């Protein structure tokens, strides 16, 4: 059962000269310490990168460059929070800074890196294969004075959203405050659960992108097979599972309930501000006037399949077993690596 961690345990943990994160006692989710140590530095980094990306996007007339920034900036922030600031502020070499991280935090940083690197590669390669901007942004660029207000209306708000989404992989490296003290066995179980959810989410993203690309090489209609037969946006569902897994990994290490804001904000962004809502609005407008048969297929797909969450009947889909298998493989790999490098 979870209980308050003794202060003596906290002190003994931070006594290591390499594990030099600021000790912030009795922080609550609304404490100004979290604002100063985590949120503001993240926003400073993201807003600076967003400004540079905005100038590049305006110069090339490609709004989609902000999508390149989305995963790469999060990986950069995670590495700075976990490793970079330790090296910069305390002069520790990379290997020493890495070894100072507890195993769960090494796993967390590795998962963020795997997810962000793959997503960046996918977005960049897809963008470079086109001669024009993403179809979702072509319509908004037609608005009068779009570029004059784009930074304030689009780029800067996304920087703020990213700052909150990043809580699960920035806050643990900036504070030793912990509201949970789980036993070793419980931590191992929670970490395995987090790795399993991450494995399922990553597999869903990879399968969704691969199956869609193969489908488009052969046909021009909608891709509705494979994981696309589970939900209309399996890549967004995969991303949601991945960000939830980061929170589970927090529970196996340094836990503060404020990290829950990360996956919640990411989910709301995918469902309300961008993601499936924005994608489907663009698809419906294009198909309706440019490809009526595809538009009818799209409307039927909306009636047959949920946008984001699969139904109970979808549990019989064989691709659910594939995702479960990938989840299991992820847990086995993590356990093997822990036995090799951490024991």
VOTOR-510379 format. One record per residue (C-alpha): residue in one letter; x, y, z. Coordinates in steps of 0.05 Angstrom, whole numbers, plus 32768, in hexadecimal, padded with zeros to 4 digits. Example, Ala and Ser with C-alpha at 12.3 -4.5 7.8 and 13.67 -1.06 7.14 Angstrom:
! residues 2
A80F67FA6809C S81117FEB808F 
! end
This chain:
! residues 343
X800080008000 X801980467FF0 X802E8072802B X805580B18037 X809F80A8802D X80C980B7806B X80F280F68067 X813080CF807B X812880A4803C X812380E28011 X816181008030 X818980C08025 X817480BE7FDD X818B81047FCB X81CC81007FF2 X81F080E57FB4 X8219811D7F94 X820681057F4F X81BB81027F5B X81B9814D7F64 X817181617F5A X815381987F84 X8130817E7FC2 X80EC819F7FC7 X80C7818B8005 X807C8184800C X806B819C7FC6 X8023819A7FB1 X800B81997F69 X7FFF81E47F6C X804081F57F90 X8069822E7F71 X80A782017F77 X808D81D57F3F X807D82127F16 X80C4822B7F1E X80EA81EA7F18 X80C381C97EE0 X808C81EF7EBD X80AF82317EAF X80F182127E97 X80C981E47E68 X80A0821E7E4E X80DF82477E44 X80FE820F7E1B X80C082007DF2 X80AE82487DE4 X80F582577DCC X80F5821B7D9E X80AF822D7D87 X80C582737D74 X80FE82587D4B X80D082257D2B X809D825B7D1C X80D082847CF5 X80E482467CCE X809C82337CC1 X808B82797CA8 X80C8827A7C7B X80B682377C5B X806A82407C60 X806781FC7C85 X803E81FE7CC5 X804D81B47CCD X809381C57CE6 X807381CE7D2B X806281847D28 X80AD81757D20 X80B8819B7D61 X808281767D88 X80A881357D96 X80F0814F7D8F X80E681867DC2 X80C981567DF5 X810581277DED X813581617DF3 X8112817A7E32 X811281357E52 X815D812C7E46 X816D81727E5F X814481667E9E X816181217EAC X81A981287E94 X81BA816C7E76 X81AE81987EB2 X81D581687EDF X8210816C7EB0 X820B81B77EA7 X81FF81CB7EF0 X822C81997F12 X826081887EDE X8251813E7EDE X826381157EA0 X822B80F57E78 X823780AE7E92 X823780C57EDA X81F780ED7ED0 X81D680B17EAF X81EC80807EE5 X81D280AF7F1B X818B80A47F01 X8163806D7F23 X815180347EF3 X810880497EED X811D808F7ED7 X814D80717EA4 X811380487E89 X80E780867E87 X811B80AF7E62 X812780767E31 X80DC806E7E22 X80D480B97E16 X811080B77DE7 X80F7807A7DC0 X80B280987DB8 X80C980DE7DA5 X810080C87D75 X80D180997D50 X809A80CD7D4B X80CA81037D34 X80E580D47CFE X809F80C47CE7 X8088810D7CE4 X80C781257CC2 X80C980EF7C8D X807F80F97C7D X808981447C78 X80C7813E7C4B X80A281107C1C X806F81477C0C X807981877BE5 X804281AB7C0B X802D81B77C53 X800381867C79 X7FBB81887C5F X7FA281997CA5 X7FC681DC7CA2 X7FB881F17C5A X7F73820B7C6C X7F8882347CA9 X7FC082557C82 X7F8C82757C55 X7F72829F7C8F X7F8582E97C88 X7FC482FA7CAD X7FCF82B37CC3 X801B82B77CCD X801682F87CF4 X7FEF82D77D2B X8005828E7D23 X803A82917D59 X800A82AB7D8E X7FCF82817D78 X7FF1823F7D68 X803B82397D78 X803D82597DBD X7FFF82357DD8 X801C81F37DC2 X805C82047DE8 X8032820E7E28 X800D81CD7E1B X804E81A87E12 X806781C37E54 X802E81A17E78 X803181617E4F X807A815A7E62 X806E81567EAD X8077810A7EB0 X80BE810E7E94 X80D581517EB0 X80BA81557EF7 X80DB81137F0F X811F812F7EFC X811481727F1D X80FB815F7F62 X810381277F95 X80BE81327FB1 X809880F07FB4 X805280E27FCF X805780977FC5 X808680647FE4 X807B80217FC4 X80A07FE27FD5 X80D27FC57FA5 X80A27F907F8A X806B7FC47F81 X809A7FF37F5C X80AF7FBA7F2E X80677FAA7F1E X80547FF27F10 X80927FFC7EE5 X80827FBC7EBE X803B7FD57EB4 X805580187E9A X80857FF67E6A X804D7FC87E52 X801E80027E44 X805780277E21 X80657FE97DF6 X801C7FE37DE1 X8017802E7DD1 X8058802F7DA9 X80447FF07D83 X800180107D72 X8023804E7D57 X805580277D2E X80207FF87D12 X7FF180317D02 X802680577CDB X8040801A7CB7 X7FFC7FFE7CA4 X7FE580427C8B X8023804C7C60 X801E80067C41 X7FD480117C34 X7FE080537C10 X801380327BE2 X7FDE80027BC8 X7F9B80257BCF X7F7B806A7BD3 X7F41805B7C01 X7F42805F7C4D X7F6C802F7C75 X7F3D80097CA2 X7F637FC97CAF X7F977FB57CE3 X7F977FE37D1F X7F6E80147CF6 X7F357FE27CFF X7F377FED7D4A X7F2E80397D4A X7F3180707D16 X7F70808F7D35 X7F9C80587D51 X7FDA80847D4F X7FB980B67D7F X7FA2807E7DAC X7FE980637DAC X800480A77DBF X7FD380AC7DF8 X7FE880687E13 X8031807C7E0F X802780BC7E37 X7FFE80977E6B X803880657E71 X8067809E7E84 X803A80AC7EBF X803B80637ED4 X808780657ED2 X808380A17F00 X805C80787F32 X809580467F34 X80C7807D7F44 X80BC80C57F5C X807280D27F5B X804D81147F60 X800381157F4C X800F81527F21 X802E81267EEC X7FE7810E7EDC X7FDD81517EB9 X800D81397E83 X7FE581007E64 X7FA381237E72 X7FBA81617E4D X7FD681377E14 X7F9481117E0F X7F6A81517E0E X7F98816F7DD9 X7F8F81317DAD X7F4481307DB6 X7F3081797DBA X7F6581A87D9E X7F8A817F7D6A X7F9181367D5C X7F5381107D44 X7F25814C7D45 X7F5281777D19 X7F64813C7CEC X7F1D81267CDF X7F04816D7CD2 X7F3A81737C9C X7F2B812E7C80 X7EE0813A7C7C X7EE8817D7C59 X7F1981617C26 X7EF581207C18 X7EB181417C11 X7EC6816D7BD7 X7F0181477BB9 X7EEF80FD7BC1 X7EA480EF7BCD X7EAC80A37BCF X7EE280A97C03 X7EB680DA7C29 X7E7E80A77C2D X7EB080727C44 X7EC880A37C79 X7E8280B07C93 X7E7580657C97 X7EB6805B7CBD X7EA080907CEF X7E6080687CFB X7E8480257D02 X7EC380367D29 X7ED080627D65 X7F00809B7D5B X7F2E808E7D95 X7F1A80557DC4 X7F0A800E7DAC X7EC97FED7DC2 X7EC17FAB7DE5 X7EB47F887DA3 X7EF87F9F7D8A X7F1A7F767DC0 X7F0F7F397D93 X7F397F5A7D5D X7F797F327D53 X7FA27F727D53 X7F927F7A7D9D X7FBA7F3A7DA9 X7FF37F577D80 X7FF47F957DAB X7FF17F6B7DEB X802C7F427DD1 X80547F827DC4 X80447F997E0A X805E7F577E27 X809D7F5B7DFD X80AA7FA07E18 X80A67F887E60 X80D47F4D7E52 X81077F7A7E31 X81067FAB7E6B X810E7F737E9E X81487F567E76 X816B7F9A7E72 X81607FA67EBC X817F7F637ECC X81BB7F737EA0 X81CA7FBB7EB1 X81AA7FC97EF4 X81B37F8C7F20 
! end
